Amino acid sequence: MLNLEADPRFREEAQKLGKLGLTRAEVPDWVLKVTGYQLNTDHLRNVETSRSRNPSPALIKALLTAYGLSVHEVRAVLDDPNLNAVSGANPHLIAGWRMRNLAIGEFGPAIGDALRVGDQVSTWLEVEKAASGGFMPGEINVVVEASEVAPPDDFKNLANQALAQNEQKKADGVRGWTDNPTFCLLSAKGMPGVSRDEPDFAVRSIVTDLGKDVEERPHLTLRLQHSWYRYNVIAKQAAGAGHRWRTLQEATIPLKPVAFLASGIGVCVNVICDDAKSIVIGQRSFDETFRKGEYDIAVVEGIRPGAEGAGSTTIHDAAYRALSEELGVNRSILKRPLEDIIKRLVIFEFGCDLEFYQFNFLAFAEVDLDFDTLYGAWQKAKDRKENQTLHKVSFDEGSVKRFIAERPIWSSGAACALRTFDYF
C-alpha cells in the first residue's frame, strides 16, 4: 500500500474518499486526480525501472510523492542529475529508501527479507539453504505427479489468448515461443512455521526434513504437477500482474507457492573457470521472450518433464544437461571425459524471485577450462542461442557486486552469483 500522508493534496483527497492507501495499479488515476499529470501503467513502470529516458521532474515528483517519500526525500531525487535512475542502473534491484514504499506495494511484506546487494534490495527470497558442501543428490527428491495444474478461468483464458496470438505471429513468419510442457510447484509444506495439516497444502509440495546424521542436513522433497509454458508467459508479463500482486500482498514467510503462478521451476548455474579466477556471464539474445538483451549467469535451465529420463528427474541431472546443451561442456565438443572437465557441481539454495514469482535452485559449477576454451565450446553448443555472447568477470565479491549493480541482471542470477561465495 502506498502512503497518502506525505503531501497535503493526497491527504485531502484521502479524507474525502476514506482511503487508507493506494494499490500500485491505482497510482496513475490518483496522480492525475491530484496533480493533473497523466500517465498509464506502462509509463509508470518504465519510469520506475529506468527504461523511460529523461522523464520530467514534475512526473518524478508526483510519483515519489505518491509513493510516500517526504518532501526532503523527493528533493534529494530531484537534485540527482540522473533523474531516470529512480531504481538504479539495474532495474531488478530496488534502490534503498527511494523505492521502499513501492517495493512493499509491488512485492508485499516478504520483500523485507529479500537478498541485499550493497545498499540495494533484490527480489530474491531464500526458501531453503543447503548444509555445508551443498545438497547431495539424495538430499533433493523430486516427485512428478500425473495431474495437471488447473488455473483460474480468467488466468487460463489470458494464457490461451497469448498462445493464439503467438501461433499467429509464427504463422506470419515472426519468431515466437514454443508452448512446451513444464512443471509447476503447488505449495510449500513442512517448512518451519507451516503446519503439515494445513488444508491448502496438498501432498504436491515442498517438504523439508532433517536427516539423521550429525549435521542434521536438510532434505528437500519437491512434488510437482505438469503445466504449460503459456502459463509461465502470462505469470511473468503485465497480463498476470494482478494475480502476482494479490498473491504477494498476502505472502508470508516461508513463502507459499501458488501453482499456476509458480509455473516453471529451474536451476541457475554460476560457471567458474580460469582456475577459479573468473565467472561466466551471458548476455541474453534479443529474440528471447523474457529479459531481452539483459545479462545473466552462464546457465539457466528449466526442469522439463521427461527430459532426464522417463518417470524421473533430478535437479543435478538438469544442471548437467544444461551445462552440456547450453554451454557445450561435454565430451563430444571438448574431447575430454566429463568428470575431468567439471571439477565440482554444487547445488546450494532454493528460493523464489518475487519479481517473476519464479522458483529456482541456485548452483555453481567449477570447470577445468579457461574462458577462451569455454567460449569456443559454447559456440558449438546445441542450445547456445539463448545468449548472444559470453563475458568473463573476476571471481571476487567486489567485482561481482559492481557488475550486478551496474547492469540489468534479474535477482535469481544476482543471488546465484553472490551466494556462490558462501559455498565455494
N, C-alpha and C positions, 0 to 999 in steps of 0.2 A: 504494500500500500504506500502511496506517495503522500508526503506531508503537505497539508494545505495551510499550515500556520505560518509559513515563512514570509508571506507577503500579505499586506492588508487587503489587497484586491481578492486574493484567494480566500482569505479568512471570511470576508464579507459574503462572497458567493457561497461558501461552505455553510455559513449560518442560514442563508436563505433556503438552501436545499436540504439542510440537515445531514450533509455528507461528512463522514469522518476521514475519508481518504479516497484517493483515486486508484483505480487499476491502471496498469500501463496502457491498455487499449483506450482508456478514456482521455489520455493526455492531449491528443490533437484537438478534440472538441473543447476541452477545458481551456487550453491555451488560446484558441480562437475566441471563446466567450470573454475571457478576462483581458487579453492583450490585443485582440484583433489580428493576431498573426496566424495565417492559415498554413497548415501543413497536413500531410497524410501520414499514415503509419510507416510507409516505406521511407519517406523523407526523414521521419523521426529516427528510424533505425539507422539510416545512413549517416546522420549527424552523430549519433551515439557511438557508432563503430568506426568513425573517421573515414568512412567511404565518401562522404559528402565534402568536397573541397571548398574551403573558404565560405562557410555558412556565415550569415550576417551576425554581428554582435547582438542585435535585437532578438534573433531566434535563440542564440545560445543563452542569453539572459532569461528568456521566457521558459526555456526547457529546464534550466538549472533551478530556477525559482520553483517551478512545478515539482521538481524532484526534492524540494525541501531544504536546499542549501541556504545558509544565512546570507545576508547582504554582503558580508566581508568575503565569504567563500565565492560568491558569484563574481565579485570584483576581482578576486585573485585569478579566476579563469579568464575574465575579460582582459586582464592585463597581460595574459600569456600571449606572446607573439604568434604562437602556433595554435590558433583558436580551434582548428579542426581536430586537434588531438585531445578531444574530451575524454576518450578512454585509452589514450596512449597509442604507441605505434603498432602494437599487436592488438587487434580488435577482439581477440578471445580472452584478453586479460582485463580486469576491472581496476582502474587507476585510483585506488585508495578512496579518500574522502569525497572526491568529485562525483563518484558514481555509487556511493554506499546505499542510498535510498533506492536508486534504480535497481541495484543488484538484488536487494530483498524483494522488490516489487516484481522483478523478472524471474528470479530463480528460487524464491521462497527463503524461509529462515535457514534452510540447510546450507546456504552459501556461506554462512558464518564459520563452517567447519571445512571449507574448501582449501586446497593447497595454495600457499602463498609463494609468489615469485618476487623476491625482493620486497618492495613496498606495494606491489600489485597483488591482486587476488585472481587465481584461476577459477575455472568452473569444475575442477576435478575433485570428486568426493570419494575418499577411500572407503571401501566396504570391508575388505579383509586383507591383511598383510601376511606374508609367509614367515615362517621361522627362519633361522639362520640357514644360508645356503639355498633359499628359495623353496618353492613347492616341489617335492619329489613327485615323479609320475603317479605313484599310488596315493598321493595325498589330494589329488583332484579327480573326482569321479563325475563323469558326465553321462546322464541317462536321457536318452531321446525317446519321447513318447510318440505314439502313432497319431494322436489327436492334433487338430489344427486350431490355431487361435481364432477367436470369434470377436472381432472388434465391434464397437457400437455402430449402428446403421449409418449415422451421419459420417463417421470417420471412414467406414468401408466404402461409402458412396464417393467420397473425395478421392480415395485411393483408386477406385475403378475409373473415375473420370481422368485422373492423372495417367493411368495406364492407357486409356483410349487415346488421349492426346499424344502420348509418347509413341504409340504404334502408328498414328497418322503421320507424325514427324518422320519416323523411319521410312514409311511408305513414300514420303516426299523426298527422300534422299538425305535427310538430316540425321546426324548421329544421335542416337538416344541411349537409354539404359535398357538392360535386359531384366525382365521380371523373374529372376531366379528364385528357387525355393531357398528359404533361410530359416533361422531359428529365432524364437522369442523366449524371453525369460519371464515367468509368471509372477514370482514372489520371492521374498527374502525371509525364509522361515528358519528359525533355530539360531539366529544371530543374537548377541547379547541384547536383552531388553525386548525381545519379540517372543510372545508366547507360542509354543508349539501347537496349542489347542485353538488358536485364533482362527475363526472360520474363514477369513479372507485368504488364508494361506493354505492352498492346496498342497498335495504332495509334490506337485510340479513346482519346485522351489530351489532356493539355495539353502543348504543345511550345513552349518558349521559345527563340527565336533572337535573334541580334543583327543589326540592319540594317547596311548597308554605309556609311551616311553618317557624318559626322564625330562625331556624338553617340553613335554605336553604340546607337541606340534599340532597346529590346526589342520583339520581335514575338511575339504570343501566339496560338497556334492551339489551339482547343478542338475536340475531336472528341467528339460526344455521341451517346448512344443514346436511344431512346424509352423512356419509363417511364409510370407512372400515379400520380396523386395519392394513391392509397391507400397506396403505399409511403412517400411523404412523411409521411403522417399517422403511421404506425407508427414511422418512424425518429425522430420528434420527441416521441413520447409514452412513457409508462412501459413499455409493452409492448416497445418497441425498445431499452430502456436497456441490457440485457445485451449486445446486438450493438454498440451505441455504445461501451460501456465496454471491451469486449475490443479493439475497433479502436483506441481512443485510447491504451490501455496499450502498444500496440505501435507507436504513431505515432513517426515520426522527422521531422527537418527536412531537406528540404522534405516537407510532408505528402503522403501518398499517398492519393488518394481511393479509397473502396470504393463501387462503383457503386450497389448497392441502398440504401445509407445516404445517398449523395450525390444522392438523388432530388430533383429540383427545383433549378434554378440561376437566379439572379435578378440584378437590378440595383437598387441603392438610390440614390436621387437626393435630395440635400440642396438644397432650393429657397431661393434667396436673393432677397429683394425689398427694397422701400423704399430704392432707391438704395444697395444693399449694406449697409444698416443692420440688417436683420433676416433670420432664417431661419424657415422654417415647420415647426412640429411638429404632428403629428396625434395625436389620442387615438383609439385603435382602438375599434371597436364591440364591444359585449359579445356580439354574435352571431358573431364570428369564431371559427374553430376553434382558433387559437393566440393566446396573449398577449391575452386578452380585457381590454378596458379600459385596456391599457397605452399608453404614449406611444411615438412613433416619429418619424423624419423624415418629410417630407411624402409621398414616393413610394417604394414598394417593389413591384417588379413581377417576376413570374416570366417566364422566356423560354418561350413556348409554341410547340409545333410548328405551322408554317403560319400563325401569327398575322401575321408580317411579309411574307407572300408565299409562293407555292408553291415549295418546294425550296430556300429560302434564309432566313437570319435573321441579323441583326447586333445587337450589344449597343446600338449607337447608336439603331437603329430601335425596339428595345424600350423604351428610355428615352423617346424622343419619344412613342411610343404611350401610355406610362403618364402622361406629363405631360398629354396630351390627354384620355385617358379617365378618369383618376382625379382630376385636379386641374382639368380644364376649361380648360387652356391651349391653346385652338385658335381658329381664325378664326371659326367659327360662333357661338361664345359671346362672344368679345371684340371681334369685328368689326374686327380688325386683322391684317395679314399676320404669319404665324408667325415669319418671320425678323426682324421688328421686335420681337416680344414676347420671344423667347428670345435674349438677347444672347450667351450662351455656354453650351454644354453640354460639360463636361469629364469624361471617364471616366479615373480616375487610379489605381485599385488593384484587385487581385483577391485574394481570400483566403477564409478559412473561419471561421465561428463554431462553435467546438468544442462549445458547449452543445447545439446542434441539429444539428451536422455539416452545416451549410448553407454552400455555396459561393456567393459573391456578388461582383459588381463594385460598386465604390463610385464615385459620380459627384456632381457638383454642377451645378445649372442656375441661372444668373443671369438673372432676368426683369425686364423693364422695366415693373413693376407695383408698386403699393403693396399692403400686406397686405389692406386692405378690398376692393379690386377683386379680388384673388386669391381671397378668401373668397367673394365673390359668384359668381365663375366656378366655384369648387368646388361650390357649392350646385346648379349646373346640370349638373355633370359626369355622364357616362354611368355610371361605376362609382364613385360617391362613397361608397357605403355601407360601405367598409372602415373609414373613420374616422367617428366620431360628431361630431367637431368639430375645428377647427384652432386653434393658438395661435401667437403670434409670440414669438421670443426674440432678444434683442440679439445681433448678429453680432460678438461679440468672444469671445476664447478663455475668459476668466474666466467670463462668463455661461453659455456653452455647457457648460463643465465642471461648474459648480454645478447646472445643470438636469439633467444626466445623473446626477450623484451623488445627487440628491435625489428622483428619480422612476424608476419602473421602465421602462427603455428597454433593449432587447436589445443585445448587443455589436456586431452589424453596424451598427445605427443609430448607436450611440455612435461607432464608428470612422469612419463616413461623415461625421458632423458635425465631428469633431476633425481628421481627415486633410484636410478641405477647406482648412484654413488653410495647409497645405503647398503647395497648388497655386493658390489664388485670386490 
